[in-house]
Amino acid sequence: MKVKDGIIGLVVGDALGVPVEFYSRAELKSNPITDMTGHGTYNMPKGTWSDDSSMTMATMNSIINKKGIDYTDIMKEFCKWKDNDEFYNQYERFDIGNTTIRGLMRFQEGADPLNCGGTSTHDNGNGSLMRILPLAFIPDIDYETIENVSALTHGHGRSKIACCLYIEIAKSMMKNDLTVKEHVKQACDKIFEYYKGNEELEHFQRIKDYDFSGEIRSGGYVIDSLESSIYCLETTDNYKDAVLKAVNLGIDTDTTAAICGGLAGIYYGFDAIPIDWIETIPHIDRFFSLCEKFEALYD
């Protein structure tokens, strides 16, 4: 299993992007990120991770404790993060998406976990895609379960399919020795066959065609996040350059780099992640511990 490769890859990418979240591409082109930095947008020390890593940690914690997927328990873990600042390095929570917070509030008001996520087209932010990676390490995980874990906060079909496609790409990278393009094609073939006839597939056509000749957008929209992450993988040849490129696209820098970093970590391996970046992150041992427990659960 490559749990550590993917999860640490995600956390490092997240921390790399936190200081410059919302910076424009033009700003970063004139002053690009080339190393792990601190302060900036949230005035946080170097290595601070955001909601991307926190919700990933909460998901892993629930799966380990429950020895499987328990939707109610995952939501309870998310609420601990939202209300009690759990699953952060030593700082208070400073970032949460609007769709995510609405979903958690519905749960706290008594809604069934699977009915909490927003289902309008405006609810297709990247808030479930950024935390879904742990499911890639569960053997024989099915699309319905991936969809349900997305739907805890993001219940629209587009977000659900994006999560399934991302997991398929990750699984292909763990099983096969292929190029990035071949991994994406293999995953898209499975997704397009499974969701055949679903009108939402049109939003994934550019990924299926592997056509990144047009504008690469890096805001919070789930399709943009998935496209830009794949683009950064395709146009670089190592972990470091992939996540730096993701950050320097601008806007949703932490999440683009987290999504890209999760795949890049799996593709290139843990040893490809700069050790000085890993050592910069406070309490990174919490993630190492979760990775070990996760592997023990599913090995």
C-alpha positions as CSV (number, residue, x, y, z in Angstrom):
1,M,0.0,0.0,0.0
2,K,1.1,3.6,-0.6
3,V,-0.9,5.3,2.2
4,K,2.1,7.3,3.4
5,D,3.1,8.4,-0.1
6,G,-0.3,9.8,-0.9
7,I,-1.3,11.3,2.4
8,I,2.0,13.0,3.2
9,G,2.1,14.2,-0.5
10,L,-1.3,15.8,0.1
11,V,-0.4,17.4,3.4
12,V,2.9,18.9,2.1
13,G,1.1,20.3,-1.0
14,D,-1.6,21.8,1.2
15,A,1.0,23.5,3.5
16,L,3.0,24.8,0.6
17,G,-0.1,26.6,-0.7
18,V,-1.6,28.0,2.5
19,P,0.5,31.2,2.7
20,V,-0.5,32.3,-0.8
21,E,-4.2,31.2,-1.0
22,F,-6.2,33.7,-3.1
23,Y,-3.1,35.2,-4.6
24,S,-3.6,35.8,-8.4
25,R,-1.6,33.9,-11.0
26,A,-0.1,37.2,-12.1
27,E,1.1,37.9,-8.6
28,L,2.7,34.5,-8.3
29,K,4.3,34.8,-11.7
30,S,6.2,37.9,-10.6
31,N,7.0,36.4,-7.2
32,P,6.7,32.6,-7.5
33,I,6.7,30.1,-4.6
34,T,9.9,28.0,-4.8
35,D,10.0,26.6,-1.3
36,M,8.0,26.1,1.9
37,T,7.1,29.5,3.3
38,G,5.0,30.9,6.1
39,H,2.6,33.8,7.1
40,G,1.1,35.4,4.1
41,T,-2.7,35.1,3.7
42,Y,-3.5,33.7,7.1
43,N,-0.3,34.9,8.9
44,M,0.4,31.3,9.9
45,P,3.9,29.8,10.5
46,K,5.7,27.8,7.9
47,G,4.3,24.3,7.4
48,T,0.8,25.0,8.6
49,W,-1.8,22.8,7.0
50,S,-5.4,23.8,6.3
51,D,-8.9,22.3,6.1
52,D,-7.8,20.0,3.2
53,S,-5.5,18.0,5.6
54,S,-7.7,18.4,8.6
55,M,-10.7,16.8,7.0
56,T,-8.5,14.1,5.5
57,M,-7.1,13.4,9.0
58,A,-10.7,13.4,10.4
59,T,-11.8,10.9,7.7
60,M,-8.8,8.6,8.4
61,N,-9.4,8.8,12.2
62,S,-13.0,7.7,11.8
63,I,-12.2,4.9,9.5
64,I,-9.5,3.6,11.8
65,N,-11.7,3.8,14.9
66,K,-14.7,2.3,13.3
67,K,-12.7,-0.2,11.2
68,G,-14.6,0.9,8.1
69,I,-16.9,3.6,6.7
70,D,-19.4,5.0,9.2
71,Y,-21.0,8.1,7.7
72,T,-22.4,9.4,11.1
73,D,-19.0,9.0,12.8
74,I,-17.2,10.8,9.9
75,M,-19.6,13.7,10.3
76,K,-19.0,13.7,14.1
77,E,-15.2,13.9,13.5
78,F,-15.8,16.8,11.0
79,C,-17.8,18.6,13.6
80,K,-15.0,18.2,16.2
81,W,-12.8,19.9,13.7
82,K,-15.3,22.7,13.0
83,D,-16.2,23.4,16.6
84,N,-13.2,22.3,18.7
85,D,-10.3,22.9,16.5
86,E,-9.3,19.2,16.5
87,F,-7.2,17.8,13.6
88,Y,-5.2,21.0,13.3
89,N,-1.5,21.5,14.1
90,Q,-1.3,23.7,17.1
91,Y,-3.4,26.5,15.7
92,E,-7.1,27.4,15.6
93,R,-9.2,26.5,12.5
94,F,-8.8,29.3,10.0
95,D,-10.4,28.0,6.9
96,I,-13.7,26.2,6.0
97,G,-15.7,26.2,2.8
98,N,-19.3,27.5,2.7
99,T,-20.8,24.3,1.3
100,T,-18.9,22.3,3.9
101,I,-20.1,24.4,6.9
102,R,-23.7,24.3,5.7
103,G,-23.5,20.5,5.5
104,L,-22.1,20.2,9.0
105,M,-24.7,22.5,10.4
106,R,-27.5,20.4,8.8
107,F,-26.0,17.4,10.5
108,Q,-25.9,19.1,13.8
109,E,-29.5,20.1,13.3
110,G,-30.5,16.4,13.0
111,A,-30.3,15.7,9.3
112,D,-29.3,12.2,8.0
113,P,-25.6,12.3,7.1
114,L,-26.3,11.4,3.5
115,N,-28.7,14.2,3.1
116,C,-26.4,16.9,4.5
117,G,-24.4,17.8,1.4
118,G,-25.6,20.6,-0.9
119,T,-27.1,19.3,-4.2
120,S,-27.4,22.4,-6.3
121,T,-25.0,23.2,-9.2
122,H,-23.6,26.0,-6.9
123,D,-22.5,23.3,-4.4
124,N,-19.8,21.9,-6.7
125,G,-16.8,23.3,-4.8
126,N,-13.7,21.1,-4.2
127,G,-14.5,20.5,-0.5
128,S,-15.1,16.7,-0.9
129,L,-12.5,16.1,-3.5
130,M,-9.8,17.5,-1.3
131,R,-10.5,15.0,1.5
132,I,-11.5,11.9,-0.4
133,L,-8.0,10.3,-0.9
134,P,-8.1,7.9,2.1
135,L,-10.8,5.9,0.3
136,A,-8.3,5.0,-2.4
137,F,-6.5,2.8,0.1
138,I,-9.5,0.7,1.0
139,P,-9.5,-2.5,-1.0
140,D,-12.6,-3.0,-3.2
141,I,-14.1,0.4,-2.4
142,D,-17.1,0.9,-4.5
143,Y,-18.4,4.0,-6.3
144,E,-21.6,4.2,-4.2
145,T,-19.5,4.5,-1.0
146,I,-17.2,7.1,-2.5
147,E,-20.3,9.1,-3.6
148,N,-21.8,8.8,-0.1
149,V,-18.6,10.1,1.5
150,S,-18.6,13.0,-0.9
151,A,-22.3,13.7,-0.2
152,L,-21.7,14.3,3.5
153,T,-20.9,17.8,2.4
154,H,-21.1,17.9,-1.4
155,G,-24.0,15.9,-2.7
156,H,-24.3,17.1,-6.4
157,G,-23.6,14.4,-9.0
158,R,-20.7,16.4,-10.4
159,S,-18.8,16.4,-7.2
160,K,-19.5,12.7,-6.6
161,I,-18.2,11.7,-10.0
162,A,-15.1,13.9,-9.6
163,C,-14.3,12.0,-6.3
164,C,-14.8,8.6,-8.0
165,L,-12.5,9.6,-10.9
166,Y,-9.9,10.9,-8.6
167,I,-9.9,7.6,-6.6
168,E,-9.7,5.6,-9.8
169,I,-6.6,7.6,-10.9
170,A,-5.0,7.0,-7.5
171,K,-5.8,3.3,-7.6
172,S,-4.4,3.0,-11.1
173,M,-1.2,4.6,-9.9
174,M,-0.9,2.1,-7.1
175,K,-1.5,-0.9,-9.3
176,N,0.1,-0.1,-12.7
177,D,3.3,1.2,-14.1
178,L,2.0,3.7,-16.6
179,T,2.4,7.3,-17.7
180,V,0.2,9.9,-16.1
181,K,-1.8,10.1,-19.3
182,E,-2.4,6.4,-19.4
183,H,-3.5,6.4,-15.7
184,V,-6.0,9.1,-16.4
185,K,-7.3,7.4,-19.6
186,Q,-7.7,4.1,-17.8
187,A,-9.6,5.8,-15.0
188,C,-11.8,7.8,-17.4
189,D,-12.7,4.7,-19.4
190,K,-14.1,3.1,-16.2
191,I,-15.9,6.2,-15.1
192,F,-17.5,6.9,-18.5
193,E,-18.6,3.3,-18.7
194,Y,-20.1,3.2,-15.2
195,Y,-21.9,6.5,-15.6
196,K,-22.9,6.0,-19.2
197,G,-25.8,8.3,-20.1
198,N,-25.3,10.6,-17.1
199,E,-25.4,14.2,-18.4
200,E,-22.8,15.2,-15.8
201,L,-20.1,13.4,-17.9
202,E,-19.9,16.3,-20.3
203,H,-18.1,18.3,-17.6
204,F,-15.3,15.6,-17.6
205,Q,-14.9,15.4,-21.3
206,R,-11.8,17.6,-21.4
207,I,-10.1,15.3,-18.9
208,K,-11.1,12.3,-20.9
209,D,-9.8,13.9,-24.1
210,Y,-6.7,14.9,-22.1
211,D,-7.0,18.3,-23.7
212,F,-5.4,21.0,-21.6
213,S,-4.8,23.4,-24.5
214,G,-7.3,25.9,-23.3
215,E,-7.4,27.9,-20.1
216,I,-6.3,26.1,-16.9
217,R,-8.4,27.5,-14.1
218,S,-7.4,27.0,-10.4
219,G,-10.3,28.3,-8.4
220,G,-12.5,26.4,-6.0
221,Y,-14.7,24.7,-8.6
222,V,-14.4,20.9,-8.4
223,I,-13.8,20.4,-12.2
224,D,-11.2,23.2,-12.3
225,S,-9.4,21.6,-9.3
226,L,-9.3,18.2,-10.9
227,E,-8.2,19.5,-14.3
228,S,-5.5,21.7,-12.9
229,S,-4.1,19.0,-10.7
230,I,-3.8,16.6,-13.6
231,Y,-2.3,19.3,-15.8
232,C,0.4,20.0,-13.2
233,L,1.2,16.2,-13.1
234,E,1.3,15.9,-16.8
235,T,3.6,19.0,-17.4
236,T,6.2,18.1,-14.8
237,D,8.3,15.1,-14.0
238,N,8.7,15.0,-10.3
239,Y,6.8,15.6,-7.1
240,K,8.4,19.0,-6.2
241,D,7.8,20.6,-9.5
242,A,4.2,19.3,-9.7
243,V,3.1,20.8,-6.4
244,L,5.0,24.1,-7.0
245,K,3.3,24.4,-10.3
246,A,0.0,23.8,-8.7
247,V,0.6,26.5,-6.1
248,N,1.8,29.0,-8.7
249,L,-1.4,28.7,-10.7
250,G,-2.8,30.9,-7.9
251,I,-6.2,31.4,-6.2
252,D,-7.1,28.1,-4.4
253,T,-3.4,27.3,-4.0
254,D,-3.6,25.0,-1.0
255,T,-6.3,22.7,-2.4
256,T,-5.0,22.5,-5.9
257,A,-1.6,21.5,-4.5
258,A,-3.2,19.1,-2.0
259,I,-5.1,17.3,-4.7
260,C,-2.1,17.3,-7.0
261,G,0.2,16.4,-4.1
262,G,-1.8,13.3,-3.2
263,L,-1.5,11.8,-6.7
264,A,2.1,13.0,-7.1
265,G,3.0,11.3,-3.8
266,I,1.6,8.0,-5.0
267,Y,3.0,8.3,-8.5
268,Y,6.6,9.3,-7.5
269,G,6.7,7.7,-4.0
270,F,7.4,9.1,-0.6
271,D,11.1,9.5,-1.1
272,A,10.4,12.0,-3.9
273,I,8.8,14.4,-1.4
274,P,11.5,16.9,-0.2
275,I,12.4,15.8,3.3
276,D,13.1,19.4,4.4
277,W,9.4,20.2,3.5
278,I,8.1,17.3,5.5
279,E,10.2,18.2,8.5
280,T,8.9,21.8,8.4
281,I,5.3,20.7,9.1
282,P,4.5,20.8,12.9
283,H,3.1,17.5,14.2
284,I,3.6,15.6,10.9
285,D,4.0,12.6,13.2
286,R,0.2,12.6,13.6
287,F,-0.2,11.8,9.9
288,F,2.6,9.2,10.0
289,S,0.8,7.5,12.9
290,L,-2.6,7.5,11.0
291,C,-0.9,6.1,7.9
292,E,0.6,3.2,9.8
293,K,-2.8,2.4,11.5
294,F,-4.6,2.7,8.2
295,E,-2.2,0.3,6.5
296,A,-2.5,-2.1,9.4
297,L,-6.3,-2.1,9.1
298,Y,-6.3,-2.9,5.4
299,D,-3.0,-4.8,4.8
